[in-house]
Amino acid sequence: MDRRSLIKNAGIAGVLAAGVAPAVHAQAAVRWRLVSSFPKSLDTVYGACEVFAKKVSDMSGGKFVISTHAAGELMPAFGVVDGVQNGTVEMAHTAPYYFFGKDETFALACAIPFGLNSRQMTAWMYGGNGLKLMHEFYAKYNIISFPAGNSGCQMGGWYRKEIKSVADIKGLKMRIGGFGGKVLARIGGVPQNIPAGEIYQSLEKGTIDAAEWIGPYDDQKLGLNKVAPFYYYPAWWEGSTQFDNLVNIKAYQALSPENKAIIESASAFAHVEMQAKYDAVNPGALKQLVGSGTKVLPFPKDVMDVAFKEAMALYGELNASNPNWKKVYEDYSAFRREENLWFRFTEARFDNFMQAQKL
């Protein structure tokens, strides 16, 4: 069997397993631009698009080159969906929940309060109906999507004052990304959608009272521990956060079958690499933060309970008002229910036991 037939018959998994690049030598060179919603200083989330672009070049023998551009270089952090939809650029790497203002369904590709954890999210995408449903939704925006990273469960953010009960959320001005702000508002908070590069200054000046970003490694890079002493967990609004490669559908359709396979495979590689990096670097960063005086605290139970109640109420309202949301969320929620039943007997029990041990 020749290499071209192997790629066609084996699919992404076969390409990755076999370690072969598609036969692209006879094809014309392709040059694309990728815009990110993140600054270059974040080698995790911005780094994922660099990992992706390098893998594309490597797999194509240098015939398919994608230049990467940080937030603000070609367009603002929150302008990337418009850029891809309009064909200004070929693709973007972003957290889709930033764009819930266009349609709440964007958040289901990324993170919603009390949603799927990272393994469950990947299972829904590749083993369930997630990717199919999101492709149908994104087509309305002239976009096709590919998962390209996950942070895992995030931390609950930095607070200038201690949170002792849900009453302390009332009036709290908090930078919170994406869809989680809708639930925060329902429990009395005042959400602010601020790009990563502006969080430190906003918290330092007191423009906001609290801010969440991702977790210890990135938060330390942003210096958030220097302007707020209390670090809460977990981010109930982000049990995992999936990042997507969003590709202009006309640009994608114009690619050869081999280059389409490269986009899919390189995205999958970046998807795995990002979470591996987060899981590797966060433990040491958390130790450093604690050593420098950060107070790491769990959210009070009443905060978790009230937030969960309001999240479920919100989803019920969206089922009644947004048919796009309803179509995707019904499948998502059914998958979540089955996954949690399974994880209760395996992952959760094992993890709870192991984390109580002194190894």
MARLO-915764 format. One line per field, with one value per residue (C-alpha): residue number from 1; x, y, z. Coordinates in Angstrom, 1 decimal, always signed. Example, Ala and Ser with C-alpha at 12.3 -4.5 7.8 and 13.67 -1.06 7.14 Angstrom:
2
nr = (1|2)
u = (+12.3|+13.7)
v = (-4.5|-1.1)
w = (+7.8|+7.1)
END
This chain:
359
nr = (1|2|3|4|5|6|7|8|9|10|11|12|13|14|15|16|17|18|19|20|21|22|23|24|25|26|27|28|29|30|31|32|33|34|35|36|37|38|39|40|41|42|43|44|45|46|47|48|49|50|51|52|53|54|55|56|57|58|59|60|61|62|63|64|65|66|67|68|69|70|71|72|73|74|75|76|77|78|79|80|81|82|83|84|85|86|87|88|89|90|91|92|93|94|95|96|97|98|99|100|101|102|103|104|105|106|107|108|109|110|111|112|113|114|115|116|117|118|119|120|121|122|123|124|125|126|127|128|129|130|131|132|133|134|135|136|137|138|139|140|141|142|143|144|145|146|147|148|149|150|151|152|153|154|155|156|157|158|159|160|161|162|163|164|165|166|167|168|169|170|171|172|173|174|175|176|177|178|179|180|181|182|183|184|185|186|187|188|189|190|191|192|193|194|195|196|197|198|199|200|201|202|203|204|205|206|207|208|209|210|211|212|213|214|215|216|217|218|219|220|221|222|223|224|225|226|227|228|229|230|231|232|233|234|235|236|237|238|239|240|241|242|243|244|245|246|247|248|249|250|251|252|253|254|255|256|257|258|259|260|261|262|263|264|265|266|267|268|269|270|271|272|273|274|275|276|277|278|279|280|281|282|283|284|285|286|287|288|289|290|291|292|293|294|295|296|297|298|299|300|301|302|303|304|305|306|307|308|309|310|311|312|313|314|315|316|317|318|319|320|321|322|323|324|325|326|327|328|329|330|331|332|333|334|335|336|337|338|339|340|341|342|343|344|345|346|347|348|349|350|351|352|353|354|355|356|357|358|359)
u = (+0.0|+1.4|+1.6|-1.4|-3.6|-2.4|-3.5|-6.9|-7.6|-6.1|-7.4|-5.9|-5.3|-3.4|-1.3|-0.3|+0.4|+2.3|+4.4|+4.2|+3.6|+1.1|+2.5|+2.5|+5.7|+3.9|+1.7|+2.1|+3.2|+0.4|+0.8|-1.8|-2.1|-3.3|-4.5|-4.5|-6.6|-3.6|-0.3|+3.1|+4.1|+1.8|+3.8|+0.9|-2.1|-0.3|+2.4|-0.3|-0.7|+3.1|+3.2|+0.4|+2.1|+5.4|+3.7|+1.9|+5.3|+7.0|+4.3|+4.1|+7.9|+7.7|+5.1|+2.3|+3.4|+1.2|+2.4|+1.1|+0.1|-0.5|-3.6|-3.4|-0.9|-3.4|-6.7|-7.9|-8.1|-11.9|-12.0|-10.7|-14.0|-15.0|-11.7|-12.0|-15.7|-15.0|-11.9|-9.6|-7.4|-7.5|-7.7|-7.7|-6.8|-9.0|-11.3|-14.8|-16.7|-15.4|-18.0|-21.1|-22.5|-23.0|-24.7|-24.4|-23.7|-20.1|-19.5|-20.4|-17.3|-15.2|-16.5|-19.7|-20.2|-20.4|-19.7|-17.4|-13.9|-11.1|-11.2|-15.0|-14.8|-12.4|-14.6|-17.7|-15.8|-14.2|-16.2|-19.6|-21.5|-19.6|-17.5|-20.3|-22.7|-20.2|-19.3|-23.0|-23.2|-19.9|-21.0|-23.4|-20.3|-18.4|-16.1|-15.0|-13.4|-10.8|-10.0|-6.6|-5.9|-7.3|-6.3|-7.8|-9.8|-8.9|-8.4|-11.1|-9.2|-7.6|-9.5|-8.5|-10.7|-11.6|-14.8|-16.5|-20.0|-22.1|-22.9|-19.3|-20.0|-22.6|-21.3|-18.0|-16.4|-14.6|-12.7|-14.2|-13.8|-16.7|-19.9|-19.2|-19.9|-23.6|-23.9|-21.7|-24.1|-27.1|-25.5|-24.7|-21.3|-20.4|-18.5|-15.9|-14.5|-10.9|-8.1|-5.2|-2.8|-5.0|-5.9|-2.9|-3.4|-7.1|-6.6|-3.7|-5.7|-8.8|-10.9|-11.9|-12.0|-11.1|-9.8|-9.5|-7.3|-6.3|-4.1|-0.8|+1.7|-0.1|-1.4|+2.2|+3.4|+0.8|+1.8|-1.7|-0.3|+1.3|-2.0|-4.4|-3.6|-6.5|-6.5|-9.7|-10.5|-12.0|-13.2|-16.7|-17.3|-14.4|-14.1|-12.0|-11.5|-11.1|-9.4|-10.2|-8.6|-11.2|-10.7|-12.5|-14.5|-13.7|-10.0|-10.3|-12.3|-9.7|-7.0|-5.9|-7.1|-3.6|-3.4|-6.8|-5.5|-2.5|-4.7|-6.7|-3.7|-1.6|-4.6|-5.0|-1.3|-1.5|-4.6|-2.8|+0.4|-1.3|-2.9|+0.3|+2.2|-0.3|-0.3|+3.5|+4.1|+1.1|+2.3|+5.6|+4.1|+1.5|+4.2|+6.0|+2.9|+2.2|+5.8|+5.5|+2.5|-0.5|-3.5|-5.0|-8.6|-11.7|-14.9|-17.5|-20.1|-22.9|-21.1|-20.9|-24.5|-26.0|-23.9|-24.9|-28.6|-28.4|-26.4|-29.0|-31.7|-29.9|-29.5|-33.2|-34.0|-31.6|-33.2|-36.5|-35.0|-32.1|-32.7|-29.0|-28.1|-30.9|-29.8|-26.2|-26.9|-29.3|-26.7|-24.0|-26.0|-27.0|-23.3|-22.3|-24.8|-23.4|-19.8|-20.3|-21.9|-18.9|-16.3|-17.9|-16.9|-13.5|-11.6|-13.1|-12.7|-9.2|-8.2|-9.6|-7.8|-4.4|-4.5|-5.0|-1.8|+1.6|+3.9)
v = (+0.0|+3.4|+6.4|+8.2|+5.1|+4.6|+8.1|+7.7|+4.4|+4.8|+8.2|+10.5|+7.7|+5.7|+8.7|+9.4|+5.8|+5.1|+8.3|+9.0|+12.2|+12.5|+12.5|+16.2|+16.7|+17.2|+19.9|+23.7|+25.4|+26.7|+29.8|+30.5|+32.9|+31.9|+34.5|+33.8|+35.3|+35.1|+36.9|+35.3|+35.4|+32.5|+29.6|+27.2|+28.6|+30.7|+28.0|+25.5|+27.3|+27.3|+23.6|+23.1|+25.2|+23.4|+20.0|+21.2|+22.2|+19.0|+16.8|+18.5|+18.7|+22.5|+22.7|+23.9|+26.9|+28.7|+31.9|+32.5|+35.9|+36.9|+38.8|+42.4|+41.8|+41.4|+41.8|+42.1|+39.0|+38.9|+39.7|+36.4|+34.7|+37.6|+37.5|+33.8|+34.0|+36.9|+35.2|+38.0|+35.2|+31.4|+30.3|+31.2|+29.5|+30.6|+29.7|+29.6|+30.6|+34.2|+34.5|+33.4|+36.9|+35.8|+32.6|+30.8|+27.6|+28.7|+27.9|+24.2|+23.8|+25.1|+25.2|+25.7|+25.8|+22.3|+20.8|+18.0|+17.4|+17.2|+13.5|+13.6|+16.5|+14.7|+11.6|+13.7|+15.3|+12.2|+9.3|+11.0|+13.5|+16.6|+17.2|+16.5|+18.8|+21.6|+21.3|+21.8|+24.8|+26.4|+26.0|+28.9|+31.1|+29.8|+27.9|+24.3|+23.5|+21.1|+20.6|+22.0|+22.0|+21.7|+23.2|+20.6|+21.8|+25.3|+27.3|+29.5|+32.8|+35.5|+37.6|+40.8|+39.8|+36.4|+34.7|+33.2|+32.7|+33.4|+36.8|+37.9|+37.4|+40.2|+43.2|+41.5|+42.8|+39.8|+39.2|+35.9|+34.5|+33.6|+31.9|+31.5|+35.2|+34.6|+32.3|+34.7|+37.5|+35.3|+34.9|+38.6|+39.1|+41.6|+39.8|+41.5|+40.1|+41.3|+39.9|+38.2|+41.0|+43.5|+41.4|+42.4|+46.1|+45.9|+44.0|+46.1|+49.3|+48.0|+48.3|+44.7|+42.9|+39.4|+37.7|+34.2|+33.1|+29.4|+27.9|+28.2|+28.2|+30.9|+32.9|+33.2|+34.3|+37.1|+38.1|+37.8|+36.6|+40.0|+41.9|+39.5|+37.1|+34.7|+31.9|+29.8|+26.4|+24.8|+26.8|+25.5|+27.3|+25.4|+21.8|+21.8|+24.3|+23.2|+25.5|+25.2|+25.7|+27.6|+27.4|+29.3|+26.7|+27.9|+27.9|+24.4|+23.0|+24.4|+22.2|+18.9|+15.8|+15.4|+18.9|+18.5|+15.4|+17.4|+20.1|+17.4|+15.5|+18.5|+19.9|+16.6|+16.6|+20.2|+19.1|+16.3|+18.4|+21.3|+19.3|+17.3|+20.5|+21.9|+18.8|+18.8|+22.4|+23.3|+21.3|+23.1|+26.5|+25.9|+25.1|+28.3|+30.4|+28.9|+29.4|+33.1|+33.6|+32.8|+31.5|+28.6|+28.0|+26.0|+27.8|+27.6|+24.9|+27.4|+29.2|+25.8|+24.9|+28.2|+28.4|+24.9|+25.6|+28.8|+27.1|+24.4|+27.0|+29.0|+25.9|+25.2|+28.8|+28.5|+25.2|+27.2|+30.2|+29.1|+26.2|+26.0|+25.6|+23.1|+20.8|+20.6|+20.8|+17.9|+15.6|+17.2|+16.8|+13.2|+12.3|+14.1|+12.1|+8.8|+9.8|+10.9|+7.6|+5.8|+8.1|+7.8|+4.1|+4.4|+7.7|+9.6|+6.8|+6.0|+9.7|+10.4|+7.5|+8.2|+11.9|+11.0|+9.0|+10.1|+8.9)
w = (+0.0|-0.9|+1.5|-0.1|+0.3|+3.9|+4.8|+3.2|+4.7|+8.2|+9.1|+11.8|+14.3|+11.7|+10.6|+14.2|+15.0|+11.8|+12.1|+8.4|+6.6|+3.7|+0.2|-0.5|-2.5|-5.8|-4.4|-4.5|-1.3|+0.9|+3.1|+5.9|+8.8|+12.2|+14.8|+18.5|+21.3|+23.6|+24.2|+23.3|+27.0|+27.7|+26.3|+27.2|+25.3|+22.7|+22.6|+21.4|+18.1|+17.6|+18.3|+15.8|+13.1|+13.5|+13.2|+10.0|+8.5|+9.6|+8.3|+4.9|+4.4|+4.6|+1.9|+4.2|+6.3|+8.9|+10.5|+14.0|+15.3|+19.0|+20.1|+18.9|+16.0|+13.2|+15.1|+18.7|+21.0|+20.7|+17.0|+15.7|+15.0|+12.8|+11.1|+10.2|+9.4|+6.9|+5.4|+6.6|+7.9|+7.3|+10.9|+14.6|+17.9|+20.7|+23.6|+21.9|+25.0|+24.5|+21.8|+23.6|+22.9|+19.3|+20.4|+23.8|+21.8|+21.3|+25.0|+24.6|+22.5|+25.3|+28.9|+30.8|+34.5|+36.0|+32.6|+31.4|+32.7|+30.1|+29.5|+29.2|+26.8|+24.6|+24.7|+23.7|+20.9|+19.4|+20.8|+21.0|+18.9|+20.0|+16.9|+14.6|+16.4|+16.7|+13.0|+12.1|+14.4|+13.2|+9.6|+10.2|+10.7|+7.7|+10.1|+10.7|+14.0|+15.4|+19.1|+19.8|+23.5|+27.0|+30.2|+32.5|+35.5|+36.3|+39.6|+40.8|+40.7|+42.7|+45.3|+47.1|+50.0|+51.5|+50.3|+53.3|+51.9|+48.8|+50.4|+49.6|+45.9|+45.9|+44.0|+43.4|+40.2|+38.7|+35.5|+34.4|+30.9|+28.7|+29.8|+33.5|+33.9|+33.2|+36.3|+38.4|+37.6|+38.7|+42.2|+42.5|+41.0|+38.3|+35.5|+33.4|+30.1|+30.0|+27.8|+29.5|+28.9|+30.8|+33.9|+36.1|+35.7|+36.3|+39.5|+40.7|+40.2|+41.9|+38.8|+39.6|+42.9|+41.6|+38.5|+37.2|+34.4|+34.2|+36.8|+38.8|+35.9|+33.8|+36.7|+38.1|+34.7|+34.7|+38.3|+39.7|+43.1|+43.5|+43.5|+45.3|+48.2|+48.1|+45.6|+45.4|+43.9|+41.9|+38.9|+39.0|+35.7|+34.0|+34.9|+31.7|+29.0|+25.4|+22.9|+19.2|+15.9|+13.9|+10.1|+7.4|+5.7|+2.1|+2.8|+4.3|+1.4|-1.0|+0.6|-0.8|+1.0|+2.4|+3.8|+5.3|+7.1|+8.3|+9.8|+11.7|+12.8|+13.9|+15.8|+17.6|+18.5|+19.9|+21.8|+23.7|+24.1|+25.8|+28.6|+29.1|+29.6|+32.0|+34.1|+34.2|+35.1|+37.4|+40.5|+40.8|+40.2|+42.9|+45.4|+44.5|+44.9|+48.3|+49.3|+48.4|+50.7|+48.5|+50.6|+48.7|+49.8|+48.6|+47.7|+50.5|+50.0|+49.7|+46.8|+45.0|+45.7|+44.7|+41.5|+40.5|+41.1|+39.0|+36.2|+35.8|+35.8|+33.1|+30.9|+31.2|+30.1|+27.1|+26.1|+25.7|+24.0|+21.8|+19.4|+18.5|+22.2|+22.8|+20.0|+21.3|+25.0|+25.1|+23.7|+25.9|+29.1|+28.3|+27.7|+30.9|+32.9|+31.6|+32.0|+35.6|+36.4|+35.1|+36.6|+40.0|+40.1|+38.7|+38.3|+41.1|+43.7|+42.6|+42.6|+46.0|+47.5|+45.9|+46.8|+50.4|+50.5|+51.5|+48.7)
END
